Amino acid sequence: MKKATVHFQPIDRKVEADTGANLVDVAMDAGIHINAACGGEGACGKCRVRITSGSVDYRDGATLSQEDIEKGFRLACRCFLTGDVEVTVPREAGLYDAGVAYAREYSGRYVSSQELERLVGGAWYSPAIKKFAVKIDPPTLDDNTSDLNRLLRALKQQHNLESISIDFLLLKSLSRKLRESNWKVTTTIVQTRMESQLGEHQLRGSRRPKMITIAAGDTTRQHYAVVLDIGTTSLWGQLVDINNRRVLAESSEYNPQITFGDDVITRIIYSQKKDGLEKLQKVIVEGLNKIIDALVEESGVQRDCISQVTAAGNTVMTHLLLGLDPKYIRETPYTPVSNLTPPIRAVRIGLNVADYVYLYTFPSVASYVGGDIVSGVLSSGMCQKNDLSLYIDIGTNGEIVVGNCDWMMTASCSAGPAFEGGGLKCGMRATSGAIERFHINPDTLEPMIVTINKTTSRGICGSGAISILAEFLETGVIDQNGKFNCTCKTKRIRKGSEGMEYVLVYKEETGSPEDIVITEADIDNIIRAKAAMFAGYQCLLEKAGLSFQNIERVIIAGAFGDFIDLEKAMTIGLLPELPKERFVFIGNGSLTGAKLICLSNELLDDGERIARKMTNIELSEDYSFMDKYMAGMFLPHTDGHLFPKVIETITDKKQAC
C-alpha cells in the first residue's frame, strides 16, 4: 500500500498513513483531536479542516458552502488520502495533541482466512458434502437394470465412487428426475457415520457417503453453505461458496429470544412454562430464517443451491434451537440432554432451505461451555500448538479456555449483554452506525467519535463502550468506581431520566428523536461484565496452577473482536496487562469455525476431538469466584499490581476535571 505524509498544523506534526485512509482515522491514530460527533457521515460539520497544500479525495459533506470549499475547507470525515497533504485544524475543531497513538494500533494481529488455513493444518479443503455430475446410460431391453443401480454404476465408472447409500425420499422421485433431466444429473453426496472407501475422490473422515439429492444437468458450480453463529444476544450468518471457499454474503440480527430473557438462565426458566420451549424455538428459527433470507437476497444465490447448514452456539442455545429440553442444564449436577447431536434435516426444525439439507451443530463440552467455544478453539488453531494459550470469547455468556495441543481446561461466566450492546440505554450490535471509537478532548471534554462504516451515529456497540470508559477514566470524567465527576465544566455531563449521563451525540446532529448518551447505569453494567470476565480468567488459571505471566498467547474472540481496542480493554480491566505482541484477534471465532467445518470433513471430526479433550470447571461451584468478581468491580481493578502501567498512566495523565 502506498504511503502518504499528513502534516497537521498549527502544531507542526507529521504522520505517515496509507493512501485511501480517512483523515479522521489518521488524526485519531496520531492522537490529534478533531471534533467528530456524527460518526463520519458529514452531517454535523464539526470536523471542518483546511487543506493548505496537496489534495484529498473529498466525498461531499452537506454542511459546507461552496465559498468554504473554494477556500480549501473540508470535512475531515469525508477526506480520503491520495498523497501528501498539509492540513490546518481550526481552533474550534478542538485540536489536541495527545502525544500517543490511539485506537486502531492494536499491536495484536487479526488472523486472516489465509492464516487460518495455515493454522489448522492438514488437508484443509475436503468438504463433507460434495457434488458430482454424471451422464447415465438410459435403459434398453438389453440393459434394463434398475434406475438406482444405473446411477450408482455411473458414479463408480466416472468418479470411482462406491458403497453409496441413498436417501429414501430421493428414491421416491428418482425415476422421474432421471428422465426429466435426459439422464444427465448432478448428485449431492454427504457422509454419515460409518467407514467408507471412495477411491480417488476420498471424502475424509469416518463417515459413509449418502446421496441426498440430484439435480438436472451440471450444477457442481452451484454449491453453497449457510454458516451460523447462534449467540445469546446476537445471531450471525454467512453464505459460503464451498467450491471457491469464499464468503459471498453476511448478515446479523438480534436474537429474538431476548424478549423472553437477556441470559440463558431466564430462558431456561421460561422454557418450563406452558408452550415455553416451543415459543423459544419458534422465534430463534424465525430469526435465523431472516438471516438466510438476507443472505440469499444479497448474494443472488438460489435457495435450492444451498447444500448444507452448519451452526455453532452455546449449549443452551443449541438445545433451544433443536427443541431439546434444557431444564436440567440449570440444576445440579448441570446435565444437558446431549453433548453431541447427529446431523438432522434443517427443515425438521423449520429452517427455510431445501428438504434434503442437513444441519450440523458443534458438540458441546458441558452445560455452559458449548459448541461456540469448541468452534472458536478450532478456528484459532490453539488445539494444534504447543504455546500455552488463553482463549477468551467475550459475549453475554463469556467463555474461557486455557491450554495447548496437549491439554485444555475451560469455564464460562455470565457477563451479561453489555459487550454486545445489550443492557445499555443506547446500546446496539457492532453494525453500521455503531460508535466504535471514541476520544475526548481533555480541555473541552468534547467528543471525537467514529462509527462503523462511518455513517450517522445510531448507538454504542461493545467496543465503543470500552473505548468510552477508558477515555472517561483517563481524563477524570469518571472515578475508578465508574461515577461521573460532576465538577467537570461541560454541559455534556447532566442529570437524565435515569440518573447522571454524558451526551455523546446531540439529536440535532443526527436527526434522531433522542440524544445518544451513556449513563452511570450503563457504566455499572459494563463494569459488572468486565469484572465477571476477569474473575473467570483468574479462577481458571488458578485451577491450572498458572498465572497471567505464564500465558504465551491470548486469543481474543467474539463478534466485536474486529473492533476492540487492546489498550482501552486493558485500561478498564477487561483484559490482563500483558505485552501487546502476545495478543491475537480472530473476530467471531464461532462463526469462523462453522465455516471451516463446511469446508473440511477432517475439521468436522476435529471439533469432536476438541470437545472430548476439554476439562470443564464449574465456576458456580468455585467459592473464590465471587471474591474475585467483587475485586474486579473497580477500574481497572482493586489490585493495582495486576495493572501497573494502567495505574501509572491514570496517575500521570493530565486530568481534565
DAJO-V70549 format. One record per backbone hydrogen bond with DSSP energy under -0.5 kcal/mol. NH is the residue of the N-H (numbers start at 1). CO is the residue of the C=O. Records with the same first field share a line. If there is no record, write none. Layout:
NH=CO, CO
This chain:
4=17
6=4, 15
7=5, 85
8=6, 13
9=87
13=8
15=6
17=4
19=2
20=81
21=18
23=76, 79
24=76
26=22
27=23
28=24
29=25
30=26
31=28
32=27
33=31, 96
35=93
36=447
48=45
49=74
50=88
51=72
52=50, 86
53=86
55=84
57=80
58=56
59=57, 78
60=58
62=42
63=42
64=61
69=65
70=66
71=67
72=69
73=68
74=49
76=47, 74
78=75
79=76
80=57
81=21
82=55
85=5
86=53
87=7
88=50
89=9, 87
90=48, 88
93=90
94=91
98=31, 96
102=28, 29
105=102
106=104
108=106
109=583
111=109, 585
112=110
116=112
117=113
118=114
119=115
120=116
121=117
124=122
126=124, 599
130=189
132=187
134=185
136=134, 183
140=143
150=146
151=147
152=148
153=149
154=150
155=151
156=152
157=153
158=154
159=155
160=156
161=155
165=209
167=211
170=167
171=167
172=168
173=169, 170
174=170, 171
177=173
178=174
179=175
180=176
181=177
182=179
183=178
184=181
185=134, 183
186=215
187=132
188=213
189=130, 187
190=210
191=128
192=208
194=192, 206
201=198
202=200
204=202
207=205
208=192
210=190
211=165
212=188
213=188
215=186
217=184
219=217
222=219
223=221
224=305
225=240
226=308
227=225, 238
228=310
229=236
230=228, 312
231=229, 234
235=253
236=229
237=251
238=227
239=249
240=225, 238
241=246
242=223, 240
243=223
245=241
246=241
248=239, 246
249=239
251=237
253=235
255=233
256=254
258=255
259=256
260=257
261=258
267=263
268=264
269=265
270=266
271=267
272=268, 269
273=270
276=273
277=271, 273
279=275
280=276
281=277
282=278
283=279
284=280
285=281
286=282
287=283
288=284
289=285
290=286
291=287
292=288
293=289
294=290
295=291
296=292
297=293
298=294
299=295
300=296
305=302
306=303
307=224, 305
308=224
309=358
310=226
311=360
312=228
314=230
318=314
319=315
320=316
321=317
322=318
323=319
324=319
329=326
330=326, 327
334=331
335=328
336=334
344=359
346=357
348=345
349=346
350=347
351=346
353=351
357=354
358=307
359=344
360=309, 358
362=311
364=339
365=369
366=369
369=366
371=313
372=313
373=370
374=370
375=371
376=372
377=373
378=374
379=375
380=376
381=377
382=377
383=377
384=381
385=382
389=387, 403
390=553
391=389, 401
392=390, 555
393=399
394=392, 557
395=393
398=396, 413
399=393
400=411
401=391
402=409
403=389
404=407
405=385
408=613
409=402
410=615
411=400
413=398
415=396, 413
416=396
419=416
420=417
421=418
422=417
424=421
427=424
428=460
431=429
433=452
434=431
435=459
436=434, 450
437=450
439=448
441=446
442=440
445=441
448=439
449=36
450=437
451=39
452=434
454=451
455=452
457=38
458=433
459=433
460=426
461=435
465=461
466=462
467=463
468=464
469=465
470=466
471=467
472=468
473=469
474=470
475=471
476=472, 473
477=472
478=472
479=483
482=479
485=477
486=484
488=485
490=488
493=490
494=492, 501
496=494, 499
499=496
501=494
502=518
503=492
504=502, 516
505=516
509=506
510=506, 507
511=507
512=507
516=505
517=515
518=502
520=500
523=519
524=520
525=521
526=522
527=523
528=524
529=525
530=526
531=527
532=528
533=529
534=530
535=531
536=532
537=533
538=534
539=535
540=536
541=537
542=538
543=539
544=540
545=542
546=541
550=547
551=548
552=388
553=388
554=582
555=390, 553
556=554, 584
557=392, 555
558=587
561=558
563=560
564=560
566=564
569=565
570=566
571=567
572=568
573=570
574=569
575=569
577=642
578=576
582=579
583=580
584=554
585=109
586=556
587=556
589=587
592=588
593=589
594=590
595=591
596=592
597=593
598=594, 595
599=595, 596
600=596
601=126
604=600
605=601
606=602
607=603
608=604
609=605
610=606
611=607
612=608
613=609
614=610
615=408
616=614
617=410
619=617
621=618
622=619
623=621
625=622
627=623
628=624
629=625
630=626
631=627
632=628, 629
633=630
634=632
635=480
636=634
638=631
640=638
642=639
643=640
644=641
647=643
648=644
649=645
650=646
651=647
652=648
653=649
656=475
657=475
